[in-house]
Amino acid sequence: MRTHASFPLTRSLPPLSLLEKVLYDLPPLEGVLLHWHTYGAAALTPGIVSLFSRRKDLLGPATLPGASIQRLATCAEMLCLPRGAQAAGINTWEARPLHTRLVRHRHSTSASETQARLSPGVLVQKTVTLALGELLVLCTGVGTWQISRQDLHAIAQALGLPNRRSRHATIHPATFQPVEAFGMLPGMVSPFLRPAHAARLTALVVLPWPGCWEAQMREVAISLSLWESLVLPLSCLRQLLRLYAIRAYPALRLITLPETEEDESIGDSDTRSPLTLAVSPAHTFAGRDWRGVRR
């Protein structure tokens, strides 16, 4: 096995082609996920601890930290994989364990690139940072979506913003650096953060997707690194995000937008563009309406 120098977050990363070679020199994550499938995701060995430490040192912001991967696996085992009586009538493919759900692909730095590398029926999880005045939120959904005017207005209402502050929003604001704030490259921004990295955020917003996608048994690919994704049933994603948020950053607001009629989409995750909000009906905010009243 070759020896590689670590890459601190404070200096520029080497070419991604070199980091990919570094990744494939490391023990595969399948072994970790298999160990957790057998002994539980709380089980850590010196080898697993060493692997996560090496991934952090060698891959830096191109990978989720080990603590996030472990917490994600724990939540996924609880919510996404049928066990016992729940597994009755479920085919083998749907019930496959986590270590068989890890897929590798060429590095990608945008949701559209990742989506092009995934199998049919698997949708990429896409996450962007959104600035509303001085407030910063994470917006996450599935597929290569664009934030609609309805979504933006619903988010602003849920946050209780006055009209003068909700007229403009910016995707990926230039003043926000994901490597410094989240310890992640722009193509790795994810709601599966370490608790300390959620401090600057005001809310996590889960954007809607067509209900028929779940009926079609589609799956979602969650990025573990620029080259690795964990494929899970789409039907469990909302619960997964909620449970992860409760365990990792319980003080952060969680806004779940219901499915609505499609509105004009504006902006793009790969550009910085001003967005203007339009009038839209009230939406659900973590079990409350937009005024904060419990429903």
C-alpha positions in Angstrom: 0.0 0.0 0.0 1.3 3.4 -1.0 1.9 6.2 1.5 0.2 9.5 0.8 0.5 12.9 2.5 -2.5 14.4 4.2 -4.2 17.4 2.7 -5.3 20.0 5.3 -8.4 22.0 4.6 -6.4 25.2 4.7 -4.5 24.6 1.5 -5.6 23.7 -2.0 -6.5 20.1 -2.7 -4.6 18.1 -5.3 -6.3 17.1 -8.6 -9.4 14.9 -8.1 -7.8 12.2 -10.3 -5.0 11.9 -7.6 -7.5 11.8 -4.8 -9.4 9.1 -6.6 -6.2 6.9 -6.6 -5.8 7.7 -2.9 -9.4 6.5 -2.2 -8.9 3.2 -4.0 -5.7 2.6 -2.0 -7.8 2.7 1.2 -9.8 -0.2 2.6 -13.3 -0.2 1.0 -16.3 1.1 3.0 -18.2 -2.1 2.3 -16.2 -3.8 5.0 -17.3 -1.1 7.5 -20.9 -1.4 6.5 -20.8 -5.2 6.6 -19.3 -5.0 10.1 -22.1 -2.7 11.2 -24.7 -4.9 9.5 -23.4 -7.8 11.6 -22.7 -6.1 14.9 -24.7 -2.8 14.8 -23.6 0.6 13.6 -22.5 1.6 17.1 -19.7 -1.0 16.9 -16.3 0.6 16.2 -13.0 -1.3 15.8 -9.5 0.2 15.8 -9.5 -0.6 12.0 -12.7 1.4 11.4 -11.4 4.3 13.5 -8.1 4.3 11.6 -9.9 4.1 8.2 -12.1 7.1 9.0 -9.1 9.1 10.3 -7.1 8.3 7.1 -10.1 9.3 4.9 -10.3 12.6 6.7 -6.5 13.2 6.4 -6.2 12.1 2.8 -9.5 13.1 1.2 -10.4 16.1 3.4 -13.6 17.9 2.2 -14.1 15.4 -0.6 -15.7 12.9 1.8 -18.2 12.9 4.6 -16.6 12.6 8.0 -16.6 9.2 9.6 -19.0 10.3 12.4 -21.5 11.4 9.8 -21.3 8.1 7.9 -21.8 6.2 11.1 -24.8 8.3 12.2 -26.3 8.0 8.7 -25.8 4.2 8.7 -27.4 3.9 12.1 -30.5 5.9 11.0 -30.7 4.0 7.7 -30.6 0.6 9.4 -33.5 1.7 11.6 -35.7 3.3 9.0 -34.9 2.1 5.5 -34.2 -1.7 5.8 -37.1 -4.0 6.6 -36.4 -6.6 9.3 -38.2 -9.5 10.8 -42.0 -9.4 10.2 -41.5 -6.2 8.1 -39.4 -8.2 5.6 -42.2 -10.6 4.8 -43.3 -10.2 1.2 -40.3 -7.9 0.4 -38.1 -9.1 -2.4 -34.4 -9.7 -1.9 -33.5 -6.6 -3.9 -35.5 -4.2 -1.8 -34.2 -5.8 1.5 -30.6 -5.8 0.5 -28.2 -4.6 3.4 -26.2 -1.4 3.4 -22.9 -2.9 2.3 -24.5 -4.0 -1.0 -26.0 -0.5 -1.5 -22.7 1.3 -1.9 -22.0 2.3 -5.5 -18.9 3.9 -7.0 -18.7 6.2 -9.9 -16.4 8.8 -11.5 -16.0 11.9 -9.4 -18.7 14.5 -9.9 -19.0 18.0 -8.6 -22.6 18.6 -9.4 -25.9 16.8 -9.0 -26.4 16.6 -12.8 -23.0 14.9 -13.2 -23.8 12.4 -10.5 -27.3 11.7 -11.9 -25.8 10.9 -15.3 -23.6 8.3 -13.6 -26.4 6.5 -11.7 -28.5 3.5 -12.8 -32.0 4.0 -14.1 -34.5 4.3 -11.2 -31.9 5.9 -8.9 -32.2 9.7 -8.2 -29.4 11.8 -6.9 -29.9 13.7 -3.7 -29.2 17.4 -4.4 -28.5 20.0 -1.8 -27.8 23.7 -2.1 -27.2 26.6 0.2 -29.6 29.4 0.1 -29.2 32.9 1.5 -32.4 34.9 2.5 -31.1 38.2 3.8 -28.7 37.3 6.6 -30.2 33.8 7.1 -28.6 30.8 5.6 -30.5 27.5 4.9 -29.8 24.2 3.3 -32.3 23.0 0.7 -32.3 19.3 -0.2 -34.3 17.2 -2.5 -34.0 14.5 -5.1 -33.2 14.7 -8.8 -31.8 17.7 -10.7 -34.4 20.1 -9.5 -34.5 23.9 -9.4 -36.0 25.9 -6.6 -39.4 27.3 -7.6 -40.9 30.6 -6.7 -43.5 28.7 -4.6 -40.8 26.9 -2.7 -38.9 30.1 -2.0 -42.0 32.0 -0.8 -43.0 29.1 1.5 -39.5 29.0 3.0 -39.6 32.7 3.6 -43.0 32.5 5.3 -41.9 29.6 7.5 -38.9 31.6 8.7 -41.2 34.6 9.4 -39.3 36.9 7.1 -40.9 40.3 6.3 -41.6 41.1 2.7 -38.6 43.4 2.4 -36.2 40.6 3.3 -37.9 37.9 1.2 -37.8 39.7 -2.1 -34.4 38.4 -3.0 -32.6 35.1 -2.3 -29.2 33.8 -3.5 -28.2 30.3 -4.3 -24.6 29.5 -3.2 -23.9 33.0 -2.0 -20.4 34.2 -2.8 -19.7 35.1 0.8 -20.3 31.5 1.9 -17.5 29.0 1.5 -18.6 25.4 2.1 -15.1 24.1 2.8 -14.7 26.5 5.7 -18.2 26.3 7.0 -19.1 22.6 6.5 -15.7 21.0 5.8 -17.1 19.9 2.4 -16.3 20.7 -1.2 -19.2 22.5 -3.1 -20.1 19.2 -4.8 -20.3 17.5 -1.4 -22.6 19.9 0.4 -25.0 17.6 2.3 -27.5 17.7 5.2 -25.5 14.9 6.8 -23.3 17.3 8.7 -21.3 17.1 11.9 -23.2 18.9 14.7 -20.7 21.7 14.9 -21.0 22.5 11.2 -24.7 23.2 11.5 -24.1 26.3 13.7 -24.3 28.8 10.9 -27.6 27.4 9.5 -31.0 28.7 10.3 -32.9 25.7 8.8 -32.8 22.6 6.8 -35.5 22.6 4.1 -36.7 19.3 2.5 -38.1 20.1 -1.0 -41.0 18.1 -2.4 -40.8 15.4 -5.1 -43.6 13.7 -7.0 -45.4 11.1 -5.0 -45.4 8.7 -7.9 -41.6 8.3 -7.6 -42.1 6.5 -4.3 -44.9 4.3 -5.7 -42.5 3.4 -8.5 -40.1 2.1 -5.8 -37.4 4.6 -6.9 -34.2 5.0 -4.8 -32.0 7.9 -3.8 -28.2 8.1 -4.0 -26.7 9.9 -1.0 -23.1 11.0 -1.5 -20.5 9.7 0.9 -17.7 11.1 -1.2 -17.2 12.5 -4.7 -16.8 8.9 -5.8 -19.2 6.9 -3.5 -22.9 7.0 -3.0 -25.2 5.0 -0.7 -28.4 4.0 -2.5 -31.5 3.9 -0.2 -35.3 3.6 -0.8 -36.7 7.1 -1.6 -39.7 6.3 0.6 -37.6 6.6 3.7 -35.7 9.8 2.9 -37.9 12.3 4.7 -37.8 10.2 7.9 -34.1 9.6 7.5 -33.4 13.3 7.3 -35.6 14.1 10.3 -34.0 11.4 12.5 -30.5 12.4 11.5 -31.4 16.1 12.3 -32.8 15.2 15.7 -29.7 13.2 16.6 -27.0 15.5 15.0 -28.4 19.1 15.4 -31.8 19.0 17.3 -31.9 22.8 17.6 -31.9 23.4 13.9 -35.3 24.1 12.3 -36.6 21.5 9.9 -39.0 22.7 7.1 -40.7 20.1 5.0 -42.5 21.5 1.9 -45.5 19.4 0.6 -45.9 18.5 -3.0 -47.5 21.4 -4.9 -48.2 22.2 -8.5 -45.1 23.0 -10.4 -44.2 26.7 -10.7 -41.6 28.5 -12.8 -38.2 27.3 -11.8 -35.5 29.8 -11.4 -31.8 29.8 -10.6 -29.5 26.8 -10.6 -27.3 25.0 -8.1 -24.2 25.7 -10.1 -24.7 29.5 -10.4 -25.1 32.4 -8.1 -28.3 34.3 -9.1 -30.8 36.6 -7.4 -34.2 35.1 -6.9 -37.5 36.9 -6.4 -40.2 35.3 -4.3 -43.9 35.2 -5.4 -47.1 34.6 -3.5 -47.9 31.1 -2.5 -50.2 29.2 -0.1 -49.1 28.4 3.4 -46.9 25.3 3.8 -46.2 23.0 6.7 -43.3 23.9 8.9 -42.2 21.0 11.1 -45.8 20.2 12.1 -46.8 23.9 12.2 -48.3 26.3 9.7 -46.3 29.2 8.4 -47.2 31.3 11.4 -45.7 28.8 13.8 -49.1 27.5 15.1 -49.1 23.8 15.7 -51.5 22.0 13.4 
